[in-house]
Amino acid sequence: MIKKSMLAGLALLLNTSAVLADENWTAGGFDMPESAVFDTARNRIILSTIIGNPGAADGQGSLVLLSPEGDVIDANWAEGLDAPKGMAIVGDMLLVADLTRLHEVDLATGEIRRSIAMPEAVFLNDVTSDGEVAFVSDMMTDSLWRYADGAFTLWLSDPQLAHPNGVFLDGDRLLVGSWGAGLRDDFTTETPGSLLSVSLDTKEISVIAPEIGNIDGITRIDEAILVSDWVTGGLFEIGRDGAAQQTAQFAPGLADISSDGSTLYLPMMLDGTLISRDYP
């Protein structure tokens, strides 16, 4: 049985990895890298590093600047965060989700302009923005928050969100990656998470692709919607019919994926690396 499982896993790896182009580069030496954002205006990558316990408010987290070629520009661009995770750019600021706070970071200097503390929040995780308005997931309270004009307010709380992690603004809807229902101590779940759609107008929740896995990141390249499974390391493309096709297999810990429109940025949280790959 063990040999059959190993062969099946190898076959899956060979069949799925071929869909992606060879990696452009891998940058390493990071402590729990969680999210990467490409700053187009400044032609650079911003990487959040938790440094330690993802749930600890210990002031150890930081943001790292990298070049498009994967070279570290500034290993300590922004410091003194707790467990920084998802990020998104709004105007001249970078919004950073950090447990119970949302930070406004000056893109020119890396200084934290303001930290918005929300006592109702427990585990703020991912951030998505259209450049003006942003949405933030709270994984432990089945909630979504909205940021606009400097105000940060609770937008939706619903058990159907089933531990929402990844979020991605997509036209008139918000794509939400559910981690799954029945969260265990080891962060696996009784039921795999699904890719959901939330109407920005009515807040109606619908299922796009059911029970994919423990979804962490969501991004889009052209017409392809891509999601990552943190627990297994699987990368999936979601078809128009809602079918999820695995396109690559990475190590466990594939976190908040993102893209610059053609290149995928893949933070490998447990390996301490950031991978750059063209897609498809």
Kinemage of the C-alpha trace (Angstrom):
@kinemage 1
@onewidth
@group {chain A} dominant
@subgroup {mainchain}
@vectorlist {calphas} color= white
{ca met a 1} P 0.000 0.000 0.000
{ca ile a 2} L 2.846 2.381 0.830
{ca lys a 3} L 4.557 1.728 -2.497
{ca lys a 4} L 1.310 2.261 -4.397
{ca ser a 5} L 0.732 5.542 -2.568
{ca met a 6} L 4.243 6.729 -3.364
{ca leu a 7} L 3.837 5.861 -7.045
{ca ala a 8} L 0.462 7.582 -7.183
{ca gly a 9} L 1.946 10.687 -5.599
{ca leu a 10} L 4.840 10.686 -8.061
{ca ala a 11} L 2.459 10.321 -10.994
{ca leu a 12} L 0.389 13.243 -9.729
{ca leu a 13} L 3.507 15.366 -9.351
{ca leu a 14} L 4.685 14.602 -12.886
{ca asn a 15} L 1.277 15.130 -14.432
{ca thr a 16} L 0.502 18.410 -12.703
{ca ser a 17} L 3.855 20.170 -12.546
{ca ala a 18} L 4.194 20.045 -16.324
{ca val a 19} L 1.343 22.532 -16.687
{ca leu a 20} L 3.449 25.320 -15.193
{ca ala a 21} L 6.556 26.695 -16.835
{ca asp a 22} L 9.890 26.178 -15.123
{ca glu a 23} L 10.439 28.469 -12.204
{ca asn a 24} L 12.107 31.811 -12.860
{ca trp a 25} L 13.778 31.831 -9.473
{ca thr a 26} L 13.492 30.819 -5.833
{ca ala a 27} L 14.506 33.204 -3.060
{ca gly a 28} L 15.146 31.675 0.356
{ca gly a 29} L 16.162 32.297 3.922
{ca phe a 30} L 12.843 33.768 5.088
{ca asp a 31} L 11.064 32.910 8.338
{ca met a 32} L 7.465 31.908 7.621
{ca pro a 33} L 6.813 33.940 4.429
{ca glu a 34} L 3.042 34.270 4.030
{ca ser a 35} L 2.092 36.735 1.302
{ca ala a 36} L 3.720 38.492 -1.663
{ca val a 37} L 2.487 41.589 -3.493
{ca phe a 38} L 3.972 43.030 -6.683
{ca asp a 39} L 4.282 46.811 -6.409
{ca thr a 40} L 3.966 47.769 -10.076
{ca ala a 41} L 4.611 51.483 -9.582
{ca arg a 42} L 7.974 50.776 -7.934
{ca asn a 43} L 8.807 47.545 -9.800
{ca arg a 44} L 9.389 45.455 -6.688
{ca ile a 45} L 7.931 42.644 -4.603
{ca ile a 46} L 6.819 43.037 -0.992
{ca leu a 47} L 6.897 39.866 1.103
{ca ser a 48} L 5.345 39.460 4.545
{ca thr a 49} L 7.297 37.280 6.972
{ca ile a 50} L 5.637 36.131 10.189
{ca ile a 51} L 8.877 35.102 11.958
{ca gly a 52} L 7.664 32.576 14.496
{ca asn a 53} L 4.151 31.729 15.622
{ca pro a 54} L 1.417 32.766 13.112
{ca gly a 55} L -0.907 33.534 16.018
{ca ala a 56} L 1.477 35.350 18.352
{ca ala a 57} L 1.378 39.107 18.938
{ca asp a 58} L 5.123 39.243 19.560
{ca gly a 59} L 6.319 42.175 17.440
{ca gln a 60} L 8.690 39.927 15.484
{ca gly a 61} L 7.059 40.106 12.043
{ca ser a 62} L 8.469 42.132 9.170
{ca leu a 63} L 8.106 43.037 5.501
{ca val a 64} L 10.874 42.345 2.980
{ca leu a 65} L 11.537 44.084 -0.345
{ca leu a 66} L 12.739 42.044 -3.325
{ca ser a 67} L 13.587 42.901 -6.912
{ca pro a 68} L 11.638 41.308 -9.804
{ca glu a 69} L 14.643 38.979 -10.152
{ca gly a 70} L 14.282 37.733 -6.584
{ca asp a 71} L 17.163 39.631 -4.999
{ca val a 72} L 16.574 41.001 -1.507
{ca ile a 73} L 16.620 44.810 -1.562
{ca asp a 74} L 15.758 45.400 2.088
{ca ala a 75} L 15.318 42.532 4.544
{ca asn a 76} L 13.833 44.825 7.186
{ca trp a 77} L 11.802 47.333 5.184
{ca ala a 78} L 9.027 47.377 7.801
{ca glu a 79} L 9.516 45.961 11.291
{ca gly a 80} L 7.677 45.573 14.572
{ca leu a 81} L 4.639 43.773 13.194
{ca asp a 82} L 3.194 40.738 14.954
{ca ala a 83} L 2.253 38.030 12.447
{ca pro a 84} L 1.745 39.871 9.122
{ca lys a 85} L -0.154 37.948 6.498
{ca gly a 86} L -2.164 39.243 3.511
{ca met a 87} L -1.439 42.604 1.879
{ca ala a 88} L -2.922 44.907 -0.755
{ca ile a 89} L -2.105 48.337 -2.163
{ca val a 90} L -4.543 51.233 -1.756
{ca gly a 91} L -3.280 54.528 -3.151
{ca asp a 92} L 0.149 55.254 -1.678
{ca met a 93} L -0.344 52.799 1.180
{ca leu a 94} L 0.112 49.107 1.732
{ca leu a 95} L -2.573 47.500 3.880
{ca val a 96} L -1.323 44.600 6.002
{ca ala a 97} L -3.531 42.142 7.919
{ca asp a 98} L -1.976 41.386 11.299
{ca leu a 99} L -4.097 39.317 13.722
{ca thr a 100} L -6.452 41.915 15.239
{ca arg a 101} L -5.007 44.954 13.469
{ca leu a 102} L -4.872 46.392 9.973
{ca his a 103} L -1.721 48.403 9.294
{ca glu a 104} L -1.408 51.297 6.862
{ca val a 105} L 2.207 51.223 5.652
{ca asp a 106} L 3.731 54.107 3.688
{ca leu a 107} L 4.891 52.655 0.365
{ca ala a 108} L 7.599 55.296 0.035
{ca thr a 109} L 9.252 54.702 3.401
{ca gly a 110} L 7.997 51.445 4.920
{ca glu a 111} L 6.844 53.320 8.003
{ca ile a 112} L 3.575 52.308 9.654
{ca arg a 113} L 1.323 55.354 9.377
{ca arg a 114} L -1.502 53.898 11.411
{ca ser a 115} L -2.566 50.620 12.974
{ca ile a 116} L -6.310 50.096 13.207
{ca ala a 117} L -7.124 47.803 16.123
{ca met a 118} L -10.380 45.863 15.957
{ca pro a 119} L -11.263 44.128 19.255
{ca glu a 120} L -13.911 42.041 17.467
{ca ala a 121} L -11.332 40.550 15.105
{ca val a 122} L -9.390 37.404 15.987
{ca phe a 123} L -7.253 36.289 13.020
{ca leu a 124} L -7.233 38.823 10.182
{ca asn a 125} L -5.710 36.973 7.278
{ca asp a 126} L -5.920 38.079 3.649
{ca val a 127} L -6.455 41.465 1.984
{ca thr a 128} L -7.652 42.340 -1.515
{ca ser a 129} L -8.193 45.726 -3.122
{ca asp a 130} L -9.204 47.446 -6.352
{ca gly a 131} L -6.901 50.324 -5.450
{ca glu a 132} L -9.542 52.250 -3.527
{ca val a 133} L -11.621 49.821 -1.454
{ca ala a 134} L -10.248 46.753 0.311
{ca phe a 135} L -11.701 43.624 1.894
{ca val a 136} L -10.081 41.614 4.684
{ca ser a 137} L -10.887 38.091 5.885
{ca asp a 138} L -11.043 37.022 9.529
{ca met a 139} L -10.491 33.294 9.455
{ca met a 140} L -11.597 32.535 13.006
{ca thr a 141} L -14.866 34.483 13.101
{ca asp a 142} L -16.320 33.631 9.662
{ca ser a 143} L -16.195 37.335 8.861
{ca leu a 144} L -15.217 39.790 6.135
{ca trp a 145} L -14.182 43.376 6.825
{ca arg a 146} L -14.260 46.388 4.494
{ca tyr a 147} L -11.768 49.253 4.313
{ca ala a 148} L -12.715 52.501 2.552
{ca asp a 149} L -11.610 56.117 3.032
{ca gly a 150} L -9.644 55.164 6.122
{ca ala a 151} L -12.585 53.444 7.842
{ca phe a 152} L -12.411 49.727 8.688
{ca thr a 153} L -15.788 48.110 9.370
{ca leu a 154} L -17.363 44.676 9.624
{ca trp a 155} L -18.982 43.921 6.262
{ca leu a 156} L -20.294 40.350 6.537
{ca ser a 157} L -20.347 37.593 9.132
{ca asp a 158} L -21.787 34.243 8.084
{ca pro a 159} L -21.021 30.596 8.983
{ca gln a 160} L -21.310 29.748 5.266
{ca leu a 161} L -17.886 31.364 4.870
{ca ala a 162} L -16.448 28.422 6.859
{ca his a 163} L -13.170 29.953 8.037
{ca pro a 164} L -12.528 32.368 5.158
{ca asn a 165} L -8.889 32.778 4.239
{ca gly a 166} L -8.025 33.958 0.712
{ca val a 167} L -9.958 36.872 -0.796
{ca phe a 168} L -9.838 38.394 -4.280
{ca leu a 169} L -11.902 41.255 -5.724
{ca asp a 170} L -13.224 40.185 -9.103
{ca gly a 171} L -15.506 42.773 -10.701
{ca asp a 172} L -18.841 42.912 -8.899
{ca arg a 173} L -18.040 39.961 -6.669
{ca leu a 174} L -15.625 39.015 -3.938
{ca leu a 175} L -13.999 35.614 -4.324
{ca val a 176} L -13.458 33.914 -0.977
{ca gly a 177} L -11.381 30.831 -0.318
{ca ser a 178} L -12.825 28.836 2.561
{ca trp a 179} L -10.423 26.857 4.728
{ca gly a 180} L -13.231 24.412 5.488
{ca ala a 181} L -15.650 23.471 8.256
{ca gly a 182} L -14.750 21.568 11.418
{ca leu a 183} L -11.344 23.081 12.129
{ca arg a 184} L -9.037 20.747 14.069
{ca asp a 185} L -6.103 21.623 16.321
{ca asp a 186} L -3.622 20.822 13.531
{ca phe a 187} L -5.524 23.167 11.156
{ca thr a 188} L -6.879 20.350 9.012
{ca thr a 189} L -10.666 20.314 8.651
{ca glu a 190} L -13.488 17.807 8.683
{ca thr a 191} L -14.756 19.237 5.391
{ca pro a 192} L -12.483 20.685 2.679
{ca gly a 193} L -12.851 24.362 1.889
{ca ser a 194} L -14.612 25.673 -1.221
{ca leu a 195} L -14.163 28.651 -3.522
{ca leu a 196} L -17.052 31.017 -2.832
{ca ser a 197} L -18.456 34.119 -4.491
{ca val a 198} L -19.982 36.971 -2.498
{ca ser a 199} L -22.024 39.604 -4.327
{ca leu a 200} L -20.751 43.101 -3.542
{ca asp a 201} L -24.295 44.386 -4.022
{ca thr a 202} L -26.452 41.887 -2.116
{ca lys a 203} L -23.797 39.990 -0.080
{ca glu a 204} L -25.329 36.741 -1.333
{ca ile a 205} L -22.935 33.813 -0.971
{ca ser a 206} L -22.697 31.147 -3.669
{ca val a 207} L -20.363 28.215 -4.252
{ca ile a 208} L -18.150 28.333 -7.348
{ca ala a 209} L -16.051 25.218 -6.751
{ca pro a 210} L -16.935 22.889 -3.849
{ca glu a 211} L -14.568 21.133 -1.448
{ca ile a 212} L -11.198 21.844 -3.058
{ca gly a 213} L -9.045 21.798 0.063
{ca asn a 214} L -7.742 24.197 2.698
{ca ile a 215} L -7.648 27.274 0.479
{ca asp a 216} L -5.118 29.962 1.332
{ca gly a 217} L -4.473 32.217 -1.676
{ca ile a 218} L -6.528 33.284 -4.695
{ca thr a 219} L -5.313 35.108 -7.783
{ca arg a 220} L -6.170 35.558 -11.443
{ca ile a 221} L -4.041 35.500 -14.585
{ca asp a 222} L -6.119 36.473 -17.624
{ca glu a 223} L -9.176 34.185 -17.466
{ca ala a 224} L -7.572 31.675 -15.118
{ca ile a 225} L -8.612 31.765 -11.452
{ca leu a 226} L -5.985 30.029 -9.330
{ca val a 227} L -6.160 28.887 -5.706
{ca ser a 228} L -3.654 27.278 -3.364
{ca asp a 229} L -4.180 24.519 -0.804
{ca trp a 230} L -1.927 25.257 2.169
{ca val a 231} L -2.121 21.813 3.753
{ca thr a 232} L -1.332 19.717 0.663
{ca gly a 233} L 0.630 22.255 -1.417
{ca gly a 234} L -1.693 21.831 -4.396
{ca leu a 235} L -2.241 24.617 -6.948
{ca phe a 236} L -5.614 24.540 -8.714
{ca glu a 237} L -7.146 26.308 -11.701
{ca ile a 238} L -10.906 26.814 -11.523
{ca gly a 239} L -12.814 26.299 -14.765
{ca arg a 240} L -15.883 28.223 -15.893
{ca asp a 241} L -17.979 25.225 -14.850
{ca gly a 242} L -16.545 25.302 -11.325
{ca ala a 243} L -14.335 22.277 -11.859
{ca ala a 244} L -11.014 22.475 -10.018
{ca gln a 245} L -8.049 21.096 -11.961
{ca gln a 246} L -4.775 20.669 -10.132
{ca thr a 247} L -2.037 22.274 -12.208
{ca ala a 248} L 0.972 21.819 -9.934
{ca gln a 249} L 2.100 20.172 -6.715
{ca phe a 250} L 4.334 21.928 -4.228
{ca ala a 251} L 5.360 21.163 -0.659
{ca pro a 252} L 2.858 21.734 2.157
{ca gly a 253} L 2.671 25.355 3.265
{ca leu a 254} L 1.821 26.930 -0.118
{ca ala a 255} L 0.423 30.180 1.245
{ca asp a 256} L -1.049 33.410 -0.163
{ca ile a 257} L -0.282 33.228 -3.884
{ca ser a 258} L -0.430 36.326 -6.087
{ca ser a 259} L 0.499 37.489 -9.579
{ca asp a 260} L 1.613 40.547 -11.520
{ca gly a 261} L -0.609 39.591 -14.441
{ca ser a 262} L 1.653 36.949 -15.972
{ca thr a 263} L 3.973 35.697 -13.238
{ca leu a 264} L 2.928 33.752 -10.158
{ca tyr a 265} L 4.496 34.446 -6.773
{ca leu a 266} L 4.301 31.444 -4.466
{ca pro a 267} L 5.247 31.893 -0.786
{ca met a 268} L 6.306 28.566 0.690
{ca met a 269} L 5.626 29.240 4.342
{ca leu a 270} L 7.191 26.103 5.837
{ca asp a 271} L 10.162 26.012 3.451
{ca gly a 272} L 11.008 29.688 3.985
{ca thr a 273} L 11.105 30.474 0.264
{ca leu a 274} L 9.374 32.555 -2.395
{ca ile a 275} L 9.032 30.979 -5.840
{ca ser a 276} L 8.475 32.917 -9.075
{ca arg a 277} L 6.941 31.062 -12.026
{ca asp a 278} L 5.335 32.110 -15.273
{ca tyr a 279} L 1.825 30.847 -15.937
{ca pro a 280} L 0.787 28.753 -17.741
